[in-house]
């Protein structure tokens, strides 16, 4: 007999001081900035233990999937620019 497993997905934005300030003003302000001191996580069933740095962040804010995707892309673009400069 198969048990029914409910998968609950949450999206979390983790920020440090500068990113928190920008995001609290507006999501677009964070996106337009050069700040990359944030991370987004897709958390399945509340299991954050797989993310080694999850508890290192100053602030954690639950976000919707569209915000998650937008900020994930933005972060990838910002980090990509840094890597390409090296």
N, C-alpha and C positions, 0 to 999 in steps of 0.2 A: 504494500500500500504506500503510495506517494503522499508525503505531507505537503500541504500548501505553504509555501514560503512567500511571505510578503516582502518585496524589495522596495524600500523607501529610499529615494534619492534626494539628497539635499545638496545645495550649491552654496559654498562658503567663500567669502572674500576675506582674506587675511591681510592686514595692513600694519605698517609701522607709522610713526608720527607724521611724516610729510605726506604720505599717501592718504592717511586718514583725514588730514586737514583738507586736502584737495577733493577727496571723494565726498566729504560732508558738505562742501560748497556745491559740487555737482559732479556727477559721473563724467560728464564731458570735460570738465576741467582736469580731472585725473588723466583722461585719455589724451588730451592735447598736450599735457606736460611731458617733460623728459623723465619724470619719476618712474622708477621701476621697482620700488620698494614695496611690492605687494605680490600676492599669489592667490590664485583661485583653485579651489578643490571641489571635486565631485565626490561626495561622501555617500556611500551606500550603507544603509542600515546603521548609521551612526558610528561606523568603524573608522575612526581617525588614526588608529594605531599604525596603519600602513604608511602614513606620511611622517617621516622622521622629524621634520621641522615644524609640524603643525602647532605645537605648543610654544614655539619660539616667538610667535607673532604677538604684537601688542594688542591688537583688536581683531575680533572675528565677527563678521556680519553675514547673516543668511541673505542670499540673493536669489533671483529667479534665473531660469536657464538662459534666457536671452542676454541678461547682464553677464552671466558666466561666460558665454560664448564671445561676447564683445570684448570683455576684459582679457580673456585668454588670448585672443588674436592680438590685441594691443600689446600685451606683455611679450608675446613671441616676436612681434615686430621690433619692439624696443631692445630686447636682448639680442636679436639678430643683428641689429645695427652695431651693437657693442662688439659682438664676435667678429663681424666682418672687418672692423677697424684694426683688429690685432693681427 
